[in-house]
């Protein structure tokens, strides 16, 4: 064996050892997460996609014959109405969360860091209690003899109790209470990182505060606004326990419809097809978010 071949073998062995040294820590860190995602996320998702093309048998099981009837059934007016209503209420919840959350996040971001931390803690306090407890407290307040109606009656603002329960309005209130912190936190993070020199430059150039807000503050905090929209709209669209607790079965959203297909009517293939539709809407939202992020990097806004 000549010296060059021996040196080549030594280099190969050294590269192999270095590869093992670099690979083992990476596998140790990423291996459990990868295993978890494969077993508990990817495989169940693939199964849902698979059964969405199957049929329900006469006994509530799955008939393993490929069909597109589940996706065709989604196009029926009764289901399109539920889907549209879900999108409408989710959009309304998102808009109200942004309108309430942005001024509040802006106010918190302008405060000193210690006071801002305390104010953010107040925003997070609702998470310390169970969501169902908060929802049923709203349910009690909205009853004909509840606190809200009694207050309005004694104040002379109404002559008879309002029909608040089991309506779209109280469902939106429940969604707002559940989703508002998810809007405030990304908005605060975006506003807090805002370079104040841009605002000072706008003011020095003679722009009025309203113009500065619309032409400088809003574009620079657009990533936080988009993130808040994502974090509010997507969960609001698929949330089922809020309409169940406050809608009393009268407010049917797509999340409730999917739950009923799996647990009540035992039509798993149709419920899977609705789940895939919800997933597609989520992917479209994520795609729009990436497009806006790219445009923001290109300084279009």
C-alpha positions as CSV (number, residue, x, y, z in Angstrom):
1,X,0.0,0.0,0.0
2,X,1.5,3.3,-1.0
3,X,1.5,6.3,1.4
4,X,-1.1,8.2,-0.6
5,X,-3.7,5.4,-0.3
6,X,-3.0,5.1,3.4
7,X,-3.5,8.9,3.9
8,X,-6.7,8.6,1.9
9,X,-8.1,5.9,4.2
10,X,-7.1,8.0,7.2
11,X,-9.0,11.0,5.8
12,X,-12.0,8.8,5.1
13,X,-12.0,7.5,8.7
14,X,-11.7,11.0,10.1
15,X,-14.6,12.2,8.0
16,X,-16.7,9.3,9.2
17,X,-15.9,10.0,12.8
18,X,-16.7,13.7,12.4
19,X,-20.0,12.8,10.7
20,X,-20.9,10.6,13.5
21,X,-20.0,13.2,16.1
22,X,-22.2,15.8,14.3
23,X,-25.1,13.4,13.5
24,X,-25.5,11.9,17.0
25,X,-26.3,15.2,18.8
26,X,-28.7,16.2,16.0
27,X,-30.5,12.9,16.1
28,X,-30.7,13.2,19.9
29,X,-32.3,16.6,19.7
30,X,-34.5,16.1,16.6
31,X,-35.2,12.4,16.8
32,X,-37.9,12.4,19.5
33,X,-39.7,15.4,17.9
34,X,-39.6,13.8,14.5
35,X,-40.9,10.5,15.9
36,X,-43.7,12.4,17.7
37,X,-44.7,14.4,14.6
38,X,-44.7,11.2,12.4
39,X,-46.7,9.0,14.8
40,X,-49.1,11.5,16.3
41,X,-49.5,14.2,13.5
42,X,-48.6,12.9,10.0
43,X,-50.0,9.4,10.3
44,X,-53.3,10.4,11.7
45,X,-53.6,13.2,9.1
46,X,-52.8,10.7,6.3
47,X,-55.5,8.4,7.7
48,X,-58.0,11.3,7.7
49,X,-57.2,12.0,4.1
50,X,-57.6,8.3,3.3
51,X,-61.0,7.8,4.9
52,X,-62.3,11.0,3.3
53,X,-62.4,9.1,0.1
54,X,-64.3,6.1,1.6
55,X,-68.0,5.6,2.3
56,X,-70.0,5.1,5.4
57,X,-71.5,1.7,5.8
58,X,-75.0,0.9,7.2
59,X,-73.7,0.4,10.7
60,X,-71.7,3.6,11.1
61,X,-68.4,2.0,10.0
62,X,-66.2,2.6,7.0
63,X,-66.8,1.0,3.7
64,X,-63.4,0.9,2.0
65,X,-64.4,1.7,-1.5
66,X,-63.0,4.8,-3.1
67,X,-65.5,7.6,-3.8
68,X,-65.7,11.4,-4.2
69,X,-69.2,11.5,-2.9
70,X,-68.2,13.1,0.4
71,X,-66.6,16.1,-1.3
72,X,-69.6,16.4,-3.6
73,X,-71.9,16.3,-0.5
74,X,-70.1,19.4,0.9
75,X,-71.5,21.4,-2.1
76,X,-75.1,20.9,-0.8
77,X,-76.7,24.2,0.2
78,X,-77.2,23.2,3.8
79,X,-73.4,22.6,4.3
80,X,-72.3,25.6,2.2
81,X,-74.5,27.7,4.5
82,X,-72.7,26.4,7.6
83,X,-69.3,26.9,6.0
84,X,-70.2,30.5,5.0
85,X,-71.6,31.3,8.4
86,X,-68.4,29.9,10.0
87,X,-66.2,32.1,7.8
88,X,-68.4,35.1,8.4
89,X,-68.3,34.8,12.2
90,X,-64.6,34.0,12.2
91,X,-63.9,37.1,10.1
92,X,-66.1,39.2,12.3
93,X,-64.3,37.9,15.4
94,X,-60.9,38.7,13.7
95,X,-61.9,42.2,12.8
96,X,-63.2,43.0,16.2
97,X,-60.1,41.5,17.9
98,X,-57.8,43.7,15.7
99,X,-59.9,46.8,16.4
100,X,-59.7,46.2,20.1
101,X,-56.3,44.6,20.3
102,X,-54.3,47.1,18.3
103,X,-55.0,50.2,20.4
104,X,-54.5,48.1,23.6
105,X,-51.3,46.6,22.3
106,X,-50.1,50.1,21.2
107,X,-50.9,51.6,24.6
108,X,-49.0,48.8,26.4
109,X,-46.0,49.1,24.0
110,X,-45.7,52.8,24.8
111,X,-45.4,52.2,28.5
112,X,-42.1,51.5,30.4
113,X,-41.0,47.9,30.3
114,X,-41.9,47.1,33.9
115,X,-45.4,48.5,33.6
116,X,-45.9,46.9,30.2
117,X,-45.0,43.5,31.7
118,X,-47.7,44.0,34.3
119,X,-50.3,45.0,31.7
120,X,-49.4,41.9,29.6
121,X,-49.9,39.8,32.7
122,X,-53.4,41.2,33.0
123,X,-54.0,40.2,29.4
124,X,-52.8,36.7,30.2
125,X,-54.9,36.3,33.4
126,X,-58.0,34.8,31.5
127,X,-55.8,31.9,30.6
128,X,-55.5,31.0,34.2
129,X,-59.1,29.8,34.3
130,X,-60.7,27.1,32.3
131,X,-62.2,28.2,29.0
132,X,-65.5,26.4,29.7
133,X,-65.8,28.2,33.0
134,X,-65.6,31.5,31.3
135,X,-68.0,30.5,28.6
136,X,-70.6,29.2,31.1
137,X,-70.3,32.4,33.1
138,X,-71.2,34.3,29.9
139,X,-74.1,31.9,29.5
140,X,-75.4,32.7,33.0
141,X,-75.0,36.4,32.4
142,X,-76.9,36.3,29.2
143,X,-80.0,34.4,30.5
144,X,-83.3,36.3,30.8
145,X,-82.9,36.6,34.6
146,X,-79.1,37.0,34.3
147,X,-77.0,39.9,35.4
148,X,-76.9,41.7,32.0
149,X,-80.7,41.8,31.5
150,X,-81.4,42.7,35.1
151,X,-78.9,45.6,34.9
152,X,-80.4,46.9,31.6
153,X,-84.0,46.5,33.0
154,X,-83.2,48.4,36.2
155,X,-81.3,51.1,34.3
156,X,-84.5,51.6,32.2
157,X,-82.7,50.9,28.9
158,X,-85.0,48.0,28.0
159,X,-88.6,47.1,28.8
160,X,-88.2,43.3,28.6
161,X,-85.3,40.9,28.7
162,X,-83.2,40.6,25.6
163,X,-83.1,37.3,23.8
164,X,-79.3,37.0,24.0
165,X,-78.7,33.3,24.5
166,X,-78.3,30.9,21.6
167,X,-77.6,33.6,19.1
168,X,-74.7,34.4,16.7
169,X,-74.0,37.5,18.8
170,X,-73.2,35.7,22.0
171,X,-71.1,33.1,20.1
172,X,-69.0,36.0,18.7
173,X,-68.7,37.3,22.3
174,X,-67.4,33.9,23.4
175,X,-65.0,33.8,20.5
176,X,-63.7,37.3,21.3
177,X,-63.1,36.4,25.0
178,X,-61.2,33.3,23.9
179,X,-59.2,34.8,21.0
180,X,-58.4,38.4,22.1
181,X,-55.1,37.6,23.9
182,X,-53.9,35.8,20.7
183,X,-54.4,39.1,18.9
184,X,-52.8,41.4,21.5
185,X,-49.6,39.5,22.0
186,X,-48.3,39.4,18.4
187,X,-49.5,43.0,17.9
188,X,-47.6,44.1,21.0
189,X,-44.4,42.3,19.8
190,X,-44.6,44.1,16.5
191,X,-45.4,47.5,17.9
192,X,-42.8,47.2,20.6
193,X,-40.0,46.6,18.0
194,X,-41.1,49.6,16.0
195,X,-38.2,52.0,15.3
196,X,-39.4,55.3,16.9
197,X,-37.1,57.3,14.6
198,X,-39.5,56.7,11.7
199,X,-42.3,58.3,13.7
200,X,-40.1,61.2,14.6
201,X,-39.0,61.7,11.0
202,X,-42.6,61.7,9.9
203,X,-43.5,64.3,12.5
204,X,-40.5,66.4,11.6
205,X,-41.6,66.4,7.9
206,X,-44.9,67.9,8.9
207,X,-47.2,64.8,8.8
208,X,-50.2,64.9,11.1
209,X,-50.4,62.1,13.7
210,X,-53.2,60.4,11.8
211,X,-51.2,60.4,8.6
212,X,-48.2,59.0,10.5
213,X,-50.2,56.3,11.9
214,X,-51.7,55.3,8.5
215,X,-48.6,55.7,6.4
216,X,-45.8,54.7,8.8
217,X,-47.1,52.8,11.9
218,X,-49.5,50.5,10.2
219,X,-47.2,49.4,7.3
220,X,-44.3,48.8,9.7
221,X,-46.4,46.7,12.1
222,X,-48.2,44.8,9.3
223,X,-46.4,41.5,10.1
224,X,-47.9,41.6,13.6
225,X,-51.3,42.4,12.2
226,X,-51.1,39.5,9.8
227,X,-49.9,37.2,12.6
228,X,-52.8,38.3,14.8
229,X,-55.2,37.6,11.9
230,X,-53.8,34.1,11.5
231,X,-53.9,33.3,15.2
232,X,-57.5,34.5,15.6
233,X,-59.1,33.5,12.3
234,X,-57.9,29.9,12.0
235,X,-58.9,28.8,15.5
236,X,-62.2,30.7,15.4
237,X,-63.1,29.0,12.1
238,X,-62.7,25.5,13.6
239,X,-63.6,26.0,17.2
240,X,-66.6,23.9,18.2
241,X,-66.9,24.2,22.0
242,X,-67.8,27.9,21.9
243,X,-71.0,27.4,19.8
244,X,-71.7,24.3,21.8
245,X,-71.6,26.1,25.1
246,X,-73.2,29.4,24.0
247,X,-75.2,28.5,20.9
248,X,-77.2,25.7,22.6
249,X,-77.1,23.6,19.4
250,X,-78.8,26.4,17.4
251,X,-75.6,28.0,16.1
252,X,-74.0,25.4,13.8
253,X,-70.5,26.2,12.7
254,X,-68.1,24.0,10.7
255,X,-66.3,22.8,13.9
256,X,-69.6,21.7,15.4
257,X,-70.5,20.0,12.1
258,X,-67.3,18.0,12.0
259,X,-67.8,17.0,15.7
260,X,-71.3,15.8,15.0
261,X,-70.2,13.7,12.0
262,X,-67.6,11.9,14.0
263,X,-69.4,11.5,17.4
264,X,-73.1,11.7,16.7
265,X,-74.0,10.5,13.2
266,X,-70.9,8.3,13.0
267,X,-70.2,9.4,9.4
268,X,-66.4,9.4,9.6
269,X,-65.7,9.7,5.9
270,X,-67.8,12.9,5.5
271,X,-66.4,14.3,8.7
272,X,-62.9,13.6,7.4
273,X,-63.7,15.4,4.1
274,X,-64.9,18.5,6.1
275,X,-61.7,18.3,8.1
276,X,-59.7,18.3,4.9
277,X,-61.7,21.4,3.8
278,X,-60.8,23.1,7.0
279,X,-57.2,22.1,6.6
280,X,-57.2,23.5,3.0
281,X,-58.5,26.9,4.3
282,X,-55.8,26.9,6.9
283,X,-53.1,26.2,4.2
284,X,-54.5,29.0,2.0
285,X,-54.2,31.4,5.0
286,X,-50.6,30.3,5.6
287,X,-49.8,30.8,1.9
288,X,-51.2,34.3,2.0
289,X,-49.2,35.0,5.1
290,X,-46.0,33.9,3.4
291,X,-46.8,36.0,0.4
292,X,-47.4,39.1,2.5
293,X,-44.2,38.4,4.4
294,X,-42.2,38.2,1.1
295,X,-43.8,41.5,-0.1
296,X,-42.9,43.1,3.3
297,X,-39.3,42.0,2.8
298,X,-39.3,43.6,-0.6
299,X,-40.4,46.8,1.0
300,X,-43.6,47.0,-1.0
301,X,-45.5,48.3,2.0
